């Protein structure tokens, strides 16, 4: 798992062994999540009033239920500042993916979005499943083809075919939608990987259970790698040092989303990984579950 040829947080590439498991063929959909909410009366993190003690110095007007939404600029913007296209929007949640007034009507089979860590963990418990570790997720995403840049080979668009839902055009202002979708697509809209799994690349980022570290956790035992699944359980080390006052742990997201582009965030690859705070969702983050053999 990992890569030495792309972003530094993906290094080092190293061998890992994971025990057998089953994994959902598709990302969890709005329809599935709706059944969970109806059965349990669960209220997602985005629908709750934030605890002011966790966000010292926060403007009171920001301490309202909401989530992070992608807002496409009309013209070119500086990609060094992600606030040029990401915004906290009050009222945004899984039922209202673009904020107040929006709905998931007609998107029942799209991946559920705006789910924070507590939400995906609660859903997994309800289904008697679990959230995959980073190593388990990457093993599944590769589909049995180790060492390739993408889940399907070393070419992004073999014979000109779009094999995943990601951004075509100059991100974030020019969306050519050559894959047929400007945002998320219904799950299963693109070909499966070698294990018969859909949307392991693109569409929506997916939560894993590992806490984030700037590089992979690697055991010194085996050729610079390990013969087991090296889970990162160091919650304290995952806290973003840029915001020491807000001690919110971060976990690893995998797979990329509709907002990954060739000119920005080329993370539509099995080895790619980013961090995300556990208290926040966004309209490009979803998940899937696993069942372990033991």
C-alpha positions as semicolon CSV with decimal commas, in nm:
position;residue;x (nm);y (nm);z (nm)
1;X;0,000;0,000;0,000
2;X;0,101;0,363;-0,037
3;X;0,308;0,530;-0,307
4;X;0,649;0,693;-0,335
5;X;0,560;0,868;-0,662
6;X;0,281;1,110;-0,573
7;X;0,195;1,316;-0,264
8;X;0,429;1,289;0,037
9;X;0,159;1,172;0,278
10;X;0,120;0,855;0,067
11;X;0,476;0,741;0,141
12;X;0,635;0,507;0,203
13;X;0,509;0,233;-0,025
14;X;0,525;-0,083;0,184
15;X;0,389;-0,439;0,201
16;X;0,092;-0,506;0,427
17;X;-0,118;-0,815;0,491
18;X;-0,483;-0,788;0,591
19;X;-0,711;-1,065;0,712
20;X;-1,012;-1,166;0,505
21;X;-1,318;-0,942;0,501
22;X;-1,629;-0,859;0,303
23;X;-1,691;-0,502;0,188
24;X;-2,001;-0,327;0,055
25;X;-2,020;-0,336;-0,322
26;X;-2,151;0,023;-0,327
27;X;-2,116;0,340;-0,123
28;X;-2,395;0,381;0,133
29;X;-2,683;0,562;-0,038
30;X;-2,934;0,823;0,073
31;X;-3,207;0,557;0,063
32;X;-3,010;0,327;0,294
33;X;-2,925;0,607;0,533
34;X;-3,288;0,720;0,540
35;X;-3,391;0,371;0,657
36;X;-3,131;0,389;0,934
37;X;-3,258;0,731;1,050
38;X;-3,621;0,619;1,037
39;X;-3,544;0,307;1,239
40;X;-3,331;0,477;1,505
41;X;-3,441;0,845;1,509
42;X;-3,073;0,926;1,470
43;X;-2,975;1,294;1,438
44;X;-2,655;1,354;1,243
45;X;-2,374;1,579;1,359
46;X;-2,459;1,837;1,091
47;X;-2,812;1,865;1,235
48;X;-2,694;1,937;1,590
49;X;-2,595;2,268;1,749
50;X;-2,214;2,261;1,790
51;X;-2,069;2,258;2,142
52;X;-1,911;2,604;2,183
53;X;-1,647;2,468;2,424
54;X;-1,493;2,267;2,141
55;X;-1,443;2,575;1,923
56;X;-1,281;2,849;2,131
57;X;-1,305;3,188;1,964
58;X;-1,567;3,080;1,713
59;X;-1,813;3,347;1,599
60;X;-2,153;3,278;1,762
61;X;-2,318;3,297;1,422
62;X;-2,116;2,995;1,312
63;X;-2,229;2,778;1,603
64;X;-2,539;2,655;1,427
65;X;-2,625;2,325;1,257
66;X;-2,463;2,302;0,915
67;X;-2,191;2,152;0,704
68;X;-1,934;2,225;0,433
69;X;-2,054;2,278;0,077
70;X;-1,868;2,313;-0,251
71;X;-1,947;2,643;-0,425
72;X;-1,819;2,660;-0,781
73;X;-1,662;2,998;-0,865
74;X;-1,771;3,169;-1,185
75;X;-1,414;3,249;-1,288
76;X;-1,053;3,155;-1,219
77;X;-0,946;3,167;-0,852
78;X;-0,625;3,103;-0,663
79;X;-0,614;2,730;-0,584
80;X;-0,381;2,790;-0,290
81;X;-0,683;2,903;-0,086
82;X;-0,954;2,638;-0,058
83;X;-1,191;2,892;0,096
84;X;-1,237;3,012;-0,261
85;X;-1,471;2,715;-0,318
86;X;-1,551;2,554;0,018
87;X;-1,793;2,728;0,255
88;X;-1,964;2,648;0,583
89;X;-2,336;2,659;0,506
90;X;-2,598;2,665;0,783
91;X;-2,873;2,412;0,722
92;X;-2,661;2,183;0,504
93;X;-2,691;1,817;0,602
94;X;-2,755;1,478;0,446
95;X;-3,117;1,570;0,368
96;X;-3,021;1,913;0,233
97;X;-2,688;1,859;0,053
98;X;-2,663;2,213;-0,088
99;X;-2,815;2,379;0,218
100;X;-3,163;2,498;0,309
101;X;-3,414;2,449;0,031
102;X;-3,224;2,163;-0,135
103;X;-3,333;1,800;-0,108
104;X;-3,216;1,451;-0,198
105;X;-3,530;1,393;-0,401
106;X;-3,427;1,204;-0,713
107;X;-3,092;1,121;-0,553
108;X;-3,201;0,820;-0,350
109;X;-2,927;0,609;-0,509
110;X;-2,652;0,870;-0,480
111;X;-2,403;0,833;-0,193
112;X;-2,517;0,988;0,132
113;X;-2,313;1,303;0,206
114;X;-2,244;1,537;0,498
115;X;-2,175;1,245;0,732
116;X;-1,926;1,299;1,014
117;X;-1,738;1,020;1,190
118;X;-2,001;0,964;1,462
119;X;-2,265;0,926;1,190
120;X;-2,084;0,656;0,993
121;X;-1,988;0,472;1,310
122;X;-2,353;0,473;1,424
123;X;-2,472;0,343;1,086
124;X;-2,211;0,067;1,089
125;X;-2,322;-0,042;1,436
126;X;-2,686;-0,048;1,322
127;X;-2,596;-0,279;1,034
128;X;-2,367;-0,498;1,249
129;X;-2,076;-0,399;1,028
130;X;-1,764;-0,180;1,068
131;X;-1,576;0,099;0,895
132;X;-1,266;-0,031;0,712
133;X;-0,914;0,051;0,817
134;X;-0,705;0,239;0,565
135;X;-0,517;-0,077;0,469
136;X;-0,837;-0,277;0,424
137;X;-0,989;-0,002;0,213
138;X;-0,683;0,032;-0,010
139;X;-0,656;-0,344;-0,056
140;X;-1,018;-0,353;-0,173
141;X;-0,976;-0,048;-0,398
142;X;-0,683;-0,202;-0,585
143;X;-0,903;-0,492;-0,693
144;X;-0,617;-0,740;-0,692
145;X;-0,392;-0,526;-0,914
146;X;-0,101;-0,411;-0,697
147;X;0,142;-0,141;-0,801
148;X;-0,081;0,037;-1,053
149;X;-0,141;0,411;-1,039
150;X;-0,517;0,379;-1,079
151;X;-0,765;0,111;-0,983
152;X;-0,784;0,000;-1,347
153;X;-0,427;0,048;-1,474
154;X;-0,164;0,315;-1,531
155;X;-0,364;0,536;-1,769
156;X;-0,627;0,773;-1,634
157;X;-0,855;0,745;-1,938
158;X;-0,767;0,427;-2,132
159;X;-0,892;0,462;-2,491
160;X;-1,056;0,787;-2,386
161;X;-1,297;0,619;-2,144
162;X;-1,396;0,783;-1,816
163;X;-1,387;0,507;-1,555
164;X;-1,476;0,711;-1,247
165;X;-1,659;1,025;-1,142
166;X;-1,397;1,297;-1,098
167;X;-1,349;1,655;-1,222
168;X;-1,267;1,725;-1,586
169;X;-1,161;2,080;-1,668
170;X;-0,972;2,338;-1,468
171;X;-1,071;2,303;-1,104
172;X;-1,258;2,470;-0,938
173;X;-1,423;2,704;-1,188
174;X;-1,445;2,502;-1,512
175;X;-1,638;2,174;-1,495
176;X;-1,661;2,005;-1,835
177;X;-1,846;1,703;-1,688
178;X;-1,710;1,473;-1,957
179;X;-1,799;1,179;-1,732
180;X;-2,164;1,285;-1,741
181;X;-2,190;1,425;-1,388
182;X;-2,117;1,766;-1,236
183;X;-2,143;1,639;-0,877
184;X;-2,213;1,290;-0,741
185;X;-2,348;1,009;-0,956
186;X;-2,580;0,723;-0,863
187;X;-2,368;0,447;-0,712
188;X;-2,263;0,188;-0,967
189;X;-2,262;0,430;-1,262
190;X;-1,906;0,336;-1,361
191;X;-1,740;-0,003;-1,419
192;X;-1,641;-0,208;-1,111
193;X;-1,284;-0,289;-1,019
194;X;-1,129;-0,635;-1,021
195;X;-1,314;-0,734;-0,705
196;X;-1,653;-0,623;-0,842
197;X;-1,661;-0,308;-0,626
198;X;-1,806;0,017;-0,755
199;X;-1,693;0,378;-0,703
200;X;-1,383;0,292;-0,503
201;X;-1,239;0,583;-0,698
202;X;-1,418;0,916;-0,729
203;X;-1,781;1,013;-0,660
204;X;-1,736;1,070;-0,284
205;X;-1,447;1,040;-0,044
206;X;-1,486;0,755;0,205
207;X;-1,414;0,746;0,577
208;X;-1,170;0,492;0,720
209;X;-1,121;0,413;1,087
210;X;-0,752;0,513;1,100
211;X;-0,644;0,837;1,264
212;X;-0,436;1,051;1,031
213;X;-0,059;1,079;1,030
214;X;0,154;1,273;0,785
215;X;0,299;0,945;0,657
216;X;0,206;0,579;0,682
217;X;0,256;0,393;1,007
218;X;0,519;0,132;0,916
219;X;0,663;-0,149;1,124
220;X;1,040;-0,209;1,096
221;X;0,985;-0,587;1,098
222;X;0,937;-0,677;0,734
223;X;1,135;-0,517;0,452
224;X;1,042;-0,169;0,565
225;X;0,681;-0,279;0,587
226;X;0,470;-0,513;0,793
227;X;0,296;-0,847;0,771
228;X;-0,016;-0,718;0,941
229;X;-0,266;-0,436;0,915
230;X;-0,089;-0,140;1,081
231;X;-0,379;0,063;1,219
232;X;-0,304;0,416;1,330
233;X;-0,479;0,450;1,665
234;X;-0,291;0,759;1,786
235;X;-0,576;1,006;1,821
236;X;-0,368;1,277;1,991
237;X;-0,107;1,279;1,713
238;X;-0,382;1,326;1,453
239;X;-0,487;1,667;1,585
240;X;-0,409;1,945;1,338
241;X;-0,117;2,150;1,478
242;X;-0,241;2,457;1,290
243;X;-0,543;2,472;1,521
244;X;-0,410;2,378;1,867
245;X;-0,706;2,543;2,042
246;X;-0,956;2,318;1,868
247;X;-0,836;1,969;1,951
248;X;-1,046;1,783;1,694
249;X;-0,898;1,447;1,586
250;X;-0,863;1,369;1,216
251;X;-0,918;1,041;1,036
252;X;-0,809;0,923;0,693
253;X;-1,034;0,960;0,389
254;X;-0,972;0,752;0,077
255;X;-1,079;0,734;-0,285
256;X;-1,118;1,089;-0,406
257;X;-1,441;1,252;-0,519
258;X;-1,611;1,444;-0,797
259;X;-1,395;1,741;-0,693
260;X;-1,057;1,577;-0,770
261;X;-0,898;1,709;-1,091
262;X;-0,580;1,672;-1,294
263;X;-0,479;2,030;-1,210
264;X;-0,569;1,997;-0,841
265;X;-0,590;1,708;-0,594
266;X;-0,500;1,415;-0,819
267;X;-0,625;1,176;-0,555
268;X;-0,846;0,951;-0,765
269;X;-0,603;0,665;-0,689
270;X;-0,604;0,377;-0,439
271;X;-0,287;0,502;-0,266
272;X;-0,415;0,857;-0,221
273;X;-0,526;0,976;0,121
274;X;-0,629;1,297;0,295
275;X;-0,716;1,396;0,650
276;X;-1,052;1,522;0,771
277;X;-1,170;1,632;1,117
278;X;-1,410;1,383;1,275
279;X;-1,665;1,649;1,367
280;X;-1,741;1,765;1,013
281;X;-1,895;1,633;0,694
282;X;-1,905;1,784;0,346
283;X;-2,096;1,735;0,024
284;X;-1,817;1,522;-0,121
285;X;-1,771;1,276;0,169
286;X;-1,950;0,944;0,210
287;X;-1,859;0,591;0,324
288;X;-1,907;0,216;0,293
289;X;-1,889;-0,065;0,548
290;X;-1,715;-0,399;0,589
291;X;-1,762;-0,727;0,776
292;X;-1,446;-0,895;0,898
293;X;-1,408;-1,270;0,878
294;X;-1,310;-1,302;1,244
